[in-house]
Amino acid sequence: QVQLVESGGGLVQAGGSLRLSCAASGSLLSIRAMFWYRQAPGKEREWVVIITEDGISYYADAVKGRFTISRDNTKSTLSQQMDGLKSEDTAVYYCAARILYAGKNWGQGTQVTVSS
């Protein structure tokens, strides 16, 4: 089992920055890819960024150039630096991990609110 706990959300003005963190614990060796997703009010959850087991990252077009994902070598901490925040980035942000033979585990989410 892998447990994921997000932190770092909050309220920020448009154009500002936030850094989200995700602490992973449990069977870290079973983690393959890790993700950030987000869900805005009244909208479906959407994929934001993935970092593969090989450390390659892919970003959704909406955040490309503004968000940066990073992960330590032990896979115990996943971070997301968010710069140039816009009101449309307001959402609950979720950390997720693809687990070998066990699908995807999710964190509880952290709220990011960007005021315009």
C-alpha positions as CSV (number, residue, x, y, z in Angstrom):
1,Q,0.0,0.0,0.0
2,V,1.0,3.6,-0.7
3,Q,-0.3,6.6,1.2
4,L,-0.2,10.1,-0.3
5,V,-0.6,13.3,1.6
6,E,-0.6,16.7,-0.2
7,S,0.3,20.0,1.4
8,G,1.0,23.6,0.3
9,G,-2.3,24.8,-1.0
10,G,-3.7,28.2,-0.1
11,L,-4.9,31.5,-1.4
12,V,-2.7,33.6,-3.7
13,Q,-3.2,36.5,-6.0
14,A,-3.1,36.1,-9.8
15,G,0.5,36.1,-11.0
16,G,1.7,34.7,-7.8
17,S,3.3,31.3,-6.9
18,L,2.7,28.3,-4.8
19,R,4.5,25.1,-4.2
20,L,2.6,21.9,-3.6
21,S,4.1,18.9,-2.0
22,C,3.0,15.3,-1.8
23,A,4.5,13.0,0.8
24,A,4.4,9.3,-0.1
25,S,4.8,6.5,2.4
26,G,4.4,2.7,2.3
27,S,5.6,0.5,-0.5
28,L,7.5,3.2,-2.4
29,L,9.3,0.6,-4.6
30,S,5.9,-0.3,-6.1
31,I,5.4,3.3,-7.4
32,R,5.7,3.7,-11.1
33,A,4.5,7.0,-12.5
34,M,3.3,9.9,-10.3
35,F,0.8,12.6,-11.2
36,W,-0.8,15.8,-10.2
37,Y,-4.5,16.2,-11.1
38,R,-6.9,19.0,-10.3
39,Q,-10.6,19.5,-10.0
40,A,-12.3,22.9,-10.3
41,P,-15.8,23.5,-9.0
42,G,-18.4,22.0,-11.3
43,K,-15.8,20.4,-13.5
44,E,-14.4,17.0,-13.9
45,R,-11.0,16.1,-12.5
46,E,-8.3,16.7,-15.1
47,W,-4.7,15.6,-15.5
48,V,-2.1,18.3,-14.9
49,V,1.3,16.6,-15.1
50,I,2.9,13.2,-15.0
51,I,6.4,12.2,-14.1
52,T,7.3,8.7,-15.3
53,E,9.4,6.2,-13.5
54,D,12.3,7.3,-15.7
55,G,11.8,10.9,-14.5
56,I,10.4,12.2,-17.7
57,S,7.6,14.8,-17.2
58,Y,4.7,15.7,-19.4
59,Y,2.4,18.7,-18.8
60,A,-1.1,19.6,-19.8
61,D,-1.1,22.5,-22.3
62,A,-2.9,24.7,-19.8
63,V,0.0,24.7,-17.4
64,K,3.0,24.2,-19.6
65,G,5.7,26.7,-19.0
66,R,4.2,27.8,-15.6
67,F,4.2,24.6,-13.6
68,T,7.2,22.4,-12.8
69,I,7.1,18.9,-11.3
70,S,10.0,17.4,-9.3
71,R,10.5,14.2,-7.4
72,D,13.2,12.9,-5.1
73,N,15.0,9.7,-6.1
74,T,13.3,7.7,-3.4
75,K,9.9,8.7,-4.7
76,S,8.9,9.8,-1.2
77,T,8.3,13.4,-2.1
78,L,6.6,14.8,-5.2
79,S,6.5,18.6,-5.6
80,Q,4.9,21.0,-8.0
81,Q,6.1,24.6,-8.4
82,M,3.3,26.7,-9.7
83,D,4.2,30.1,-11.1
84,G,2.2,32.7,-12.9
85,L,-1.0,31.5,-11.4
86,K,-4.3,32.4,-13.0
87,S,-7.8,32.4,-11.7
88,E,-8.5,29.4,-13.8
89,D,-5.9,27.4,-11.8
90,T,-8.3,27.5,-8.8
91,A,-9.0,23.9,-8.0
92,V,-8.4,21.1,-5.5
93,Y,-5.1,19.5,-6.5
94,Y,-4.6,15.8,-6.1
95,C,-1.4,13.8,-6.0
96,A,-1.7,10.3,-7.5
97,A,0.6,7.4,-8.0
98,R,0.4,4.4,-10.4
99,I,1.1,1.3,-8.3
100,L,2.5,-1.8,-9.9
101,Y,-0.3,-4.4,-10.3
102,A,-2.6,-2.2,-8.1
103,G,-3.9,0.7,-10.2
104,K,-3.7,4.3,-9.0
105,N,-3.7,5.6,-5.4
106,W,-4.8,9.1,-4.6
107,G,-4.2,11.7,-1.9
108,Q,-6.9,13.7,-0.2
109,G,-6.3,16.9,-2.1
110,T,-5.3,20.4,-1.3
111,Q,-7.2,23.6,-2.2
112,V,-5.5,26.2,-4.4
113,T,-7.4,29.5,-4.8
114,V,-6.2,32.2,-7.1
115,S,-7.8,35.6,-6.7
116,S,-8.0,38.0,-9.6
